[in-house]
Amino acid sequence: MAYAILAGLPPEHGLYAAMLPCIIAALFGSSMTMVTGPANAISFSVLALLAPVSHPAEARYAAVVFTFTFMVAIWQLLLSLFRAGKLLELVPHSVVVGFTTGAAFLIMGAQFPSVFGYQQTGSMGSFFAMLAAPFSFGIGQWSWSNIIVVLVTVLACQLSKPWNRKIPYLLTGLLLGCLTAQLLIWHGAKMKMVQALPAIIPPLSSPNLDSNLLYQLLVPSLVMTLLALTEALAISKAFALKSGQAFNANQEIRAQGLANLSSSVTSGFPVSGSFNRSAVNVESGATMPLAAIFSCFFMFLLVFLCSGLIPYIAMPAISGLLFMVAVSLIKVNDIKECLHNRIDALIFGVTLIAALVLNLEWAIALGISVAILSKKPFVN
């Protein structure tokens, strides 16, 4: 649900994107343990890449996202047809690190309207524009009840991390954040809450094949395809090497394409491999794709039984969770590794600055361009 909000969609779309796509990827992929669904940088990239085309406040935004997801699926299926797996594995690691680090700061900035209680107007702009926005409204206009809920959520997440295997720390943070929100509302505070789910079963959707829209989404969908596949292949390969299982890049690309195709027709958005959920899957003892498939059925059952509690979830608590998600994207060791080599440091720096100042589209393009111009050998 938090990832759907990150993508600019109503929360229920996050649940839809985690259902059928996860099952499809598990059935057709080469990985025995990778879990496919909404992912942090991928979800935010949807909002960032679609900003020039449509705004979440527009009625057509959801339809644009479905079309965008459909195009990503088509590109992925075409790449699998031409057996481009080895080429995608050659994207420099420093580009990915720079991109995800930039996305982490942008995710934090995107939460400011919910944290400080003001209405976002127009596109998000650069990270520095996001940073300045709360101060343009004046401290006196800030919603201190929202700020308290965010702080409680983040603090609860941090303090409960040591017990994460027994009780997920994000769940602990959400529960305490929502409890704090209810106490503040009881004392007269006003706070935005998550709306009740309109439907538990994903409603069917269809892409808009208008030629003008398809043209507008051409470059953004290519960027998303590259990003989503790079992440999925890296996760799948890492877990395959760790467990000694076979890894087939082209089979995984085809599975991701089919997963995104199913997402586009079941009211979802672009999906990819999720490192966090895959790691939990492995730590729980999973050795077969059935584990991911069963998790989808259990999630559906949980949502069915607990859907009445969803309107009690406070949006500032969701923002607190997304702050934690953003922090998890900043891999200090990976950044240090990039900075040890001058060429890697240059590629990382250009990608990061482009993400913060320009947009995520340019970040990927400039990062890869610098890598090619520097003649850095692409290695797996």
Legacy VTK file of the C-alpha trace (Angstrom):
# vtk DataFile Version 3.0
C-alpha trace
ASCII
DATASET POLYDATA
POINTS 380 float
0.000 0.000 0.000
2.862 2.366 0.819
4.508 1.613 -2.529
1.264 2.456 -4.355
1.179 5.836 -2.599
4.826 6.252 -3.602
3.784 5.653 -7.222
1.059 8.309 -6.931
-1.807 5.789 -6.859
-4.478 4.954 -4.260
-3.231 2.360 -1.706
-5.270 -0.585 -3.027
-3.210 -0.649 -6.232
-0.198 -1.766 -4.210
-2.128 -4.845 -3.101
-3.243 -5.543 -6.668
0.344 -5.304 -7.940
1.482 -7.783 -5.272
-1.046 -10.506 -6.155
-1.162 -11.955 -9.680
2.249 -10.572 -10.836
3.958 -12.358 -7.936
2.318 -15.673 -8.887
3.127 -15.279 -12.612
6.796 -14.432 -11.947
7.150 -17.387 -9.575
5.636 -19.792 -12.120
7.653 -18.675 -15.151
10.912 -17.331 -13.656
14.219 -19.146 -13.184
14.634 -18.107 -9.547
13.374 -20.496 -6.890
13.140 -17.874 -4.150
12.837 -14.342 -5.610
9.579 -12.576 -4.792
8.250 -10.193 -7.450
5.957 -7.259 -6.739
6.048 -3.537 -5.899
9.554 -2.335 -5.028
10.873 0.888 -3.477
12.900 2.612 -6.230
10.672 1.137 -8.950
7.492 2.509 -7.359
8.862 6.007 -6.921
10.253 5.950 -10.460
6.702 5.491 -11.769
5.712 8.850 -10.286
8.939 10.567 -11.344
8.998 9.241 -14.910
5.322 10.001 -15.520
5.486 13.549 -14.100
5.810 15.198 -17.571
2.880 13.126 -18.884
0.308 13.161 -16.083
-0.145 14.183 -12.435
-1.650 11.927 -9.715
-4.400 14.509 -9.191
-5.621 13.994 -12.769
-8.461 11.528 -13.353
-6.545 9.817 -16.149
-3.396 9.156 -14.102
-4.288 5.541 -13.222
-5.034 4.762 -16.879
-1.665 6.271 -17.854
0.059 4.036 -15.283
-1.679 0.914 -16.668
-0.547 1.845 -20.191
2.966 2.545 -18.907
3.054 -0.891 -17.229
1.824 -2.530 -20.428
4.626 -0.887 -22.445
7.229 -2.008 -19.898
5.876 -5.561 -20.250
6.121 -5.437 -24.053
9.725 -4.170 -23.942
10.663 -6.909 -21.478
9.063 -9.636 -23.598
10.840 -8.330 -26.706
14.180 -8.320 -24.864
13.621 -11.915 -23.793
12.769 -12.827 -27.382
16.082 -11.360 -28.572
17.915 -13.005 -25.628
19.266 -9.702 -24.278
19.850 -11.002 -20.744
23.644 -10.819 -20.911
23.557 -7.233 -22.157
21.366 -6.069 -19.270
23.691 -7.677 -16.749
26.447 -5.367 -18.025
24.920 -2.103 -16.704
27.626 -0.672 -14.388
26.932 -1.135 -10.694
27.906 2.510 -10.061
24.952 3.658 -12.218
22.522 1.570 -10.172
24.007 2.797 -6.863
23.856 6.444 -7.966
20.290 6.027 -9.191
18.975 4.317 -6.041
20.763 6.799 -3.770
19.190 9.689 -5.674
15.799 7.964 -5.564
16.167 7.588 -1.784
16.483 11.364 -1.291
13.628 12.012 -3.717
11.402 9.561 -1.827
12.091 11.500 1.373
11.323 14.807 -0.335
8.102 13.438 -1.808
6.815 12.793 1.737
7.110 16.435 2.832
3.518 17.402 1.876
2.156 14.580 4.065
4.634 15.275 6.879
4.112 19.042 7.088
0.469 19.072 6.021
0.416 21.116 2.815
-0.995 20.381 -0.642
1.452 19.497 -3.410
0.731 21.563 -6.519
2.237 20.788 -9.901
5.181 18.489 -10.469
7.620 17.623 -7.685
10.621 19.370 -9.217
14.194 18.782 -8.053
15.115 17.494 -4.608
16.215 20.996 -3.593
12.819 22.408 -4.604
11.185 19.719 -2.434
13.491 20.682 0.438
12.554 24.363 0.183
8.779 23.802 -0.188
7.883 23.390 3.542
9.635 26.656 4.418
7.766 28.569 1.709
4.557 27.857 3.667
6.034 29.071 6.944
6.636 27.087 10.130
3.406 28.422 11.611
1.431 26.559 8.927
3.022 23.174 9.600
0.878 20.337 10.910
2.602 19.398 14.157
0.268 16.435 14.686
1.462 14.981 11.363
5.077 15.578 12.341
4.584 13.806 15.684
3.047 10.743 13.979
5.929 10.547 11.483
8.536 10.840 14.265
6.827 8.168 16.392
6.615 5.829 13.381
10.291 6.264 12.465
11.460 5.970 16.087
9.362 2.829 16.654
10.816 1.280 13.482
14.372 2.024 14.583
13.913 0.729 18.132
12.188 -2.485 17.021
14.748 -3.426 14.338
16.642 -5.887 16.618
13.443 -7.992 16.887
12.673 -7.813 13.163
12.687 -11.599 12.633
9.952 -12.084 15.213
7.881 -8.984 14.495
8.580 -6.936 11.305
9.871 -3.551 12.421
7.857 -1.731 9.730
4.677 -3.306 11.114
5.613 -2.200 14.631
6.233 1.336 13.410
2.940 1.420 11.530
0.932 0.178 14.538
2.466 2.679 16.971
2.228 5.501 14.436
-1.461 4.796 13.824
-2.139 4.509 17.555
-0.507 7.907 18.073
-2.610 9.326 15.238
-5.831 8.059 16.834
-4.866 9.632 20.182
-4.175 12.969 18.491
-7.464 12.797 16.556
-9.259 12.062 19.827
-7.768 15.332 21.142
-9.050 17.295 18.137
-6.268 16.970 15.568
-7.163 16.618 11.895
-5.337 14.000 9.895
-5.648 12.360 6.501
-6.443 8.645 6.676
-6.207 5.834 4.121
-9.537 5.292 2.392
-11.398 1.978 2.634
-10.574 -0.490 -0.137
-13.116 -0.210 -2.988
-12.456 -3.865 -3.924
-10.314 -6.676 -2.544
-10.209 -8.635 -5.806
-8.178 -6.684 -8.413
-10.518 -5.093 -10.965
-9.627 -5.594 -14.618
-7.925 -2.717 -16.415
-6.736 -2.119 -19.966
-4.018 0.037 -21.542
-4.877 3.120 -23.552
-3.333 2.543 -26.991
-3.685 6.153 -28.131
-0.689 6.858 -30.391
0.069 10.229 -28.782
0.179 8.696 -25.281
2.305 5.780 -26.467
4.768 8.269 -27.982
4.938 10.241 -24.718
5.604 7.045 -22.766
8.222 5.660 -25.160
11.376 6.890 -23.409
10.011 6.635 -19.814
8.961 3.015 -20.430
12.417 2.152 -21.804
14.060 3.652 -18.717
11.713 1.756 -16.420
12.362 -1.468 -18.339
16.104 -1.079 -17.875
15.784 -0.227 -14.196
13.278 -2.972 -13.342
15.195 -5.693 -15.172
18.550 -4.623 -13.762
17.147 -4.904 -10.244
15.337 -8.205 -10.874
18.329 -9.862 -12.551
20.718 -8.713 -9.823
18.476 -10.097 -7.070
17.755 -13.353 -8.896
21.431 -13.942 -9.682
22.561 -13.110 -6.124
20.185 -15.624 -4.536
20.970 -18.248 -7.193
24.709 -17.989 -6.493
24.105 -18.163 -2.752
21.990 -21.318 -2.972
23.753 -22.997 -5.893
20.592 -22.932 -8.034
20.526 -22.386 -11.785
20.147 -18.846 -13.160
18.742 -18.081 -16.598
18.670 -14.358 -17.384
16.437 -14.619 -20.447
13.895 -16.806 -18.647
13.799 -14.262 -15.818
13.291 -11.382 -18.258
10.381 -13.245 -19.866
8.855 -13.937 -16.442
9.158 -10.259 -15.483
7.502 -9.286 -18.760
4.591 -11.642 -18.122
4.313 -10.381 -14.534
4.094 -6.765 -15.707
1.621 -7.745 -18.411
-0.627 -9.276 -15.728
-0.149 -6.159 -13.581
-1.271 -3.885 -16.424
-4.599 -5.732 -16.766
-5.303 -6.145 -13.022
-5.004 -2.465 -11.967
-1.362 -2.731 -10.921
1.788 -0.813 -11.795
5.353 -1.827 -12.806
6.806 -4.593 -10.636
10.238 -6.113 -10.201
12.133 -8.372 -7.857
11.994 -7.259 -4.227
15.213 -7.800 -2.282
13.574 -7.337 1.130
10.738 -9.801 0.523
13.062 -12.253 -1.222
15.475 -12.152 1.728
12.639 -12.846 4.165
11.497 -15.676 1.901
14.956 -17.305 1.983
15.443 -16.763 5.729
12.082 -18.466 6.324
13.425 -21.609 4.651
11.827 -21.301 1.206
13.420 -23.402 -1.538
10.659 -23.443 -4.172
8.505 -20.859 -6.029
5.461 -22.230 -4.184
6.493 -20.162 -1.152
5.955 -16.906 -3.075
2.683 -18.225 -4.511
1.335 -19.194 -1.091
2.362 -15.789 0.320
0.017 -14.158 -2.222
-2.901 -16.320 -1.120
-2.187 -15.591 2.556
-1.974 -11.853 1.811
-5.342 -11.994 0.060
-6.815 -13.816 3.076
-5.305 -11.279 5.492
-6.669 -8.332 3.491
-10.076 -10.006 3.314
-10.186 -10.492 7.099
-8.658 -7.150 8.089
-9.947 -4.760 5.414
-12.131 -3.029 8.023
-8.991 -1.768 9.811
-7.535 -0.016 6.757
-9.426 3.305 7.279
-7.622 3.589 10.649
-4.230 3.835 8.923
-2.928 7.414 9.051
-1.192 8.793 5.963
1.612 10.395 8.061
2.363 6.904 9.450
2.686 5.663 5.855
5.078 8.565 5.211
7.118 7.448 8.212
7.407 3.970 6.690
8.485 5.466 3.377
11.230 7.408 5.146
12.489 4.060 6.444
12.242 2.582 2.934
14.270 5.514 1.585
16.985 5.077 4.207
17.238 1.372 3.333
18.032 2.344 -0.282
21.205 4.194 0.751
23.816 1.433 0.746
26.859 2.989 2.428
29.174 0.079 1.606
28.204 0.190 -2.074
28.823 3.950 -2.168
32.259 3.477 -0.548
33.071 0.813 -3.127
32.176 3.205 -5.958
34.296 5.983 -4.461
37.413 3.775 -4.351
37.710 3.989 -8.140
37.853 7.346 -9.937
35.795 6.242 -12.928
33.174 4.581 -10.724
33.121 7.673 -8.518
32.531 9.890 -11.579
29.727 7.659 -12.870
28.131 7.490 -9.409
28.404 11.272 -8.923
26.933 12.176 -12.326
24.031 9.732 -11.875
23.280 10.955 -8.345
23.418 14.676 -9.227
21.259 14.126 -12.333
18.668 12.307 -10.212
18.561 15.133 -7.669
18.660 18.090 -10.062
17.150 16.849 -13.330
15.039 13.677 -13.282
15.432 9.915 -13.051
15.224 9.541 -16.832
18.324 11.649 -17.314
20.075 10.034 -14.361
20.121 6.602 -16.030
20.958 8.026 -19.482
23.808 10.254 -18.267
25.228 7.584 -15.964
25.452 5.022 -18.785
26.779 7.681 -21.208
29.605 8.597 -18.816
30.410 4.893 -18.395
30.644 4.451 -22.189
32.724 7.623 -22.702
35.090 6.639 -19.900
35.494 3.266 -21.636
34.846 1.499 -18.366
34.653 -2.239 -19.048
31.197 -3.545 -18.179
31.592 -6.606 -16.000
29.044 -8.928 -14.373
LINES 1 381
380 0 1 2 3 4 5 6 7 8 9 10 11 12 13 14 15 16 17 18 19 20 21 22 23 24 25 26 27 28 29 30 31 32 33 34 35 36 37 38 39 40 41 42 43 44 45 46 47 48 49 50 51 52 53 54 55 56 57 58 59 60 61 62 63 64 65 66 67 68 69 70 71 72 73 74 75 76 77 78 79 80 81 82 83 84 85 86 87 88 89 90 91 92 93 94 95 96 97 98 99 100 101 102 103 104 105 106 107 108 109 110 111 112 113 114 115 116 117 118 119 120 121 122 123 124 125 126 127 128 129 130 131 132 133 134 135 136 137 138 139 140 141 142 143 144 145 146 147 148 149 150 151 152 153 154 155 156 157 158 159 160 161 162 163 164 165 166 167 168 169 170 171 172 173 174 175 176 177 178 179 180 181 182 183 184 185 186 187 188 189 190 191 192 193 194 195 196 197 198 199 200 201 202 203 204 205 206 207 208 209 210 211 212 213 214 215 216 217 218 219 220 221 222 223 224 225 226 227 228 229 230 231 232 233 234 235 236 237 238 239 240 241 242 243 244 245 246 247 248 249 250 251 252 253 254 255 256 257 258 259 260 261 262 263 264 265 266 267 268 269 270 271 272 273 274 275 276 277 278 279 280 281 282 283 284 285 286 287 288 289 290 291 292 293 294 295 296 297 298 299 300 301 302 303 304 305 306 307 308 309 310 311 312 313 314 315 316 317 318 319 320 321 322 323 324 325 326 327 328 329 330 331 332 333 334 335 336 337 338 339 340 341 342 343 344 345 346 347 348 349 350 351 352 353 354 355 356 357 358 359 360 361 362 363 364 365 366 367 368 369 370 371 372 373 374 375 376 377 378 379
